[in-house]
Each structure stands twice: as structure tokens, then as C-alpha cells.
Amino acid sequence: MGKKIIEKPKIIVILGPTATGKSSLAGHLAKKFKGEIISADSRQVYRGLDIGTGKVTKKEMAGIPHHLLDVANPKQKFDVAQYKKLADRTLQYTVLKNKLPIVVGGTGFYIDTLVSGKIFPEVPPNLTLRKKLEGRSVDSLFAELQKKDSRRAKEIDPKNKVRLIRALEIIHAIGKIPRIQETSSYTPIFIGLKLDDKKLRERIHVRLIARMRQGMVREAENLYKQGLSWKRMEELGLEYHFLAFYLQKKISKEKMLVDLETAIWQYARRQMTWFKRNKKIEWFDASKKNLYREIEKSVRGFLA
């Protein structure tokens, strides 16, 4: 008798740059296909970072379980190894309940790590080294990483200071990062949402104004009152980085909005650069009227 082939559980992965409507699509598919949603967003893991990160509200969840939101204290750094451990457990539990796991987010590093099954070396934080590296520019850190481990440099966001420091910290502890083991336990379909540059910039602008009206500045003020330092808020990136500058009176409100919108646009471009490396992604125009119908057809074919 031949070996019995054990089928790997199927999962849906919804990805794409910011402001393309990933969360809404995930909610729609979860209703259609009895799914549960697992977030793959490196900042939505933090409690209290709600308006700035565009975290779904209880009302928007519409009774659908959403996982990996609000699982970390923003005062402490939460890394990809911690994310993978929690997300793996959540995926397994979702499958055991006969629910369809729907992974959704814009953090390509988290998605790749979870879906490919990458196993990272466990290295404790080196606070002395971190303090030394934090005083340097992202360009300087990236140049050092390229010199010490060119393969890792190709996989990382060159503008993400926290991740650059972590990569150099691992190299300092164990030398060149070993080729990361991959043992995927799932069969994924990758659904990508994209927009042309003009439409994406418009959506980024409209969404930023909406978040300001929802109380994004007040949210940052409250985080500071609850003990989140300005330095840590700046490290959390994008909205919180610029809000921290504004609230410390380092920049005007007008400059904050202009610079933040530019930074979000640049981030969206980096997201697309990352995702384009995955040739398995089926891309859909997020502005199409029959978008959900087209995606449902692909998902049905995948699940059949």
C-alpha cells in the first residue's frame, strides 16, 4: 500500500497595500464561507492603537471572531516570532472548529512567516546594543545589514528601524542569520487587492481625514497619559510617529498631516514591492463594482 496523503488545511490570505479594503472583504468572505479572521498587522496587535491603525470596531466585526488584535502591550516590543506562535495556535484551533481561517493584513513579513512556516532563531533582546543602534539612521543600519547578511537585507523593509535593529541584534548574537527553515502546514490561496496610484492616493487622503475626525489625536494623547513614552510612540511608526512629534510641538498640525500622508503613501509602495515577489497572488482591482463576486468565484474554486 502507498503512503496516505494527508491534505493540509486550506486557508484564505487577503493582502495588499493600506487603504484597499482588506478588512471589509475579509468580513464578507467570513460570512459567506463560515470563516474566522486572523489579523496579520504588526501594529493592530497592540492594545489602544485603534483609530491610527484602522482597527475594526466591534460593530464592524458583525459577530465574526477576529483574532490577533489587542494581544500586546504597546510599551513593549512584539516581534514576528511571538506573532507566529500565537497565530499558529489560532489557525490550528480555527481548523479544529471546522471554520475557514482567513488571514488578513498588510504586514508582508508576518504573512510570509505564518503561511510559509518559517522558524526564526530565538535570541533575547540586547538592550545595550539596541540603545547604541537606535541613535543611527535607517540608511546606516540597512547598509550594515547588507554588508553582514545580504540575503536578509533583501527580505526586510529598509525603512523599518525596529526590524533592522532586530536583524542586527540576531547577527550580533549568533552570526549570520541561518537559512530560515520553512515547514508550511497549510494550503493557501492568496487574494491581493490593488488600486492604481491615483485612486490609492485619494483613498489614503480621505481615510486620513476621517481618522482625524474620529479622534486620532486624542487617542495618541490618551496613550501618553497611560504611560506610553513619546520615544516608544515614535517607534510605533506612521500615524503615531507623526502624532508624537505634533503633540510635543515639534511640528505644526499642517506639517504633520502633509508629512504623514506622504509617509503612508511611501509605505503603501513598499508593501506592493514586498507582495510582488509572491507570484502566487491573484490580484484584483479594489475599485471594481463586481469585486466581491469575482473573488467569491475564485474562493469557491479553491475550496471545491
Residue, then its C-alpha position, 0 to 999 in steps of 0.5 A: m500500500g502507498k503512503k496516505i496523503i494527508e491534505k493540509p488545511k486550506i486557508i484564505v490570505i487577503l493582502g495588499p497595500t493600506a487603504t484597499g479594503k482588506s478588512s471589509l472583504a475579509g468580513h464578507l468572505a467570513k460570512k459567506f464561507k463560515g470563516e474566522i479572521i486572523s489579523a496579520d498587522s504588526r501594529q493592530v496587535y497592540r492594545g489602544l492603537d485603534i483609530g491610527t491603525g484602522k482597527v475594526t470596531k466591534k460593530e464592524m466585526a458583525g459577530i465574526p471572531h477576529h483574532l490577533l488584535d489587542v494581544a500586546n502591550p504597546k510599551q513593549k516590543f512584539d516581534v514576528a516570532q511571538y506573532k507566529k506562535l500565537a497565530d499558529r495556535t489560532l489557525q490550528y484551533t480555527v481548523l479544529k472548529n471546522k471554520l475557514p481561517i482567513v488571514v488578513g493584513g498588510t504586514g508582508f513579513y508576518i504573512d510570509t512567516l505564518v503561511s510559509g512556516k518559517i522558524f526564526p532563531e530565538v535570541p533575547p533582546n540586547l538592550t545595550l546594543r539596541k540603545k547604541l543602534e537606535g541613535r543611527s539612521v535607517d540608511s546606516l543600519f540597512a547598509e550594515l545589514q547588507k554588508k553582514d547578511s545580504r540575503r536578509a537585507k533583501e527580505i526586510d523593509p529598509k525603512n523599518k528601524v525596529r526590524l533592522i535593529r532586530a536583524l542586527e541584534i540576531i547577527h550580533a548574537i549568533g552570526k549570520i542569520p541561518r537559512i530560515q527553515e520553512t515547514s508550511s502546514y497549510t494550503p493557501i490561496f492568496i487574494g491581493l487587492k490593488l488600486d492604481d496610484k491615483k485612486l490609492r492616493e485619494r483613498i489614503h487622503v480621505r481615510l486620513i481625514a476621517r481618522m482625524r475626525q474620529g479622534m486620532v489625536r486624542e487617542a495618541e494623547n490618551l496613550y501618553k497619559q497611560g504611560l506610553s513614552w513619546k520615544r516608544m510612540e515614535e517607534l510605533g511608526l506612521e500615524y503615531h510617529f507623526l502624532a508624537f512629534y505634533l503633540q510635543k510641538k515639534i511640528s505644526k498640525e499642517k506639517m504633520l498631516v502633509d508629512l504623514e500622508t506622504a509617509i503612508w503613501q511611501y509605505a503603501r509602495r513598499q508593501m506592493t514591492w514586498f507582495k510582488r515577489n509572491k507570484k502566487i497572488e491573484w490580484f484584483d482591482a479594489s475599485k471594481k463594482n463586481l469585486y466581491r463576486e469575482i473573488e467569491k468565484s475564485v474562493r469557491g474554486f479553491l475550496a471545491 
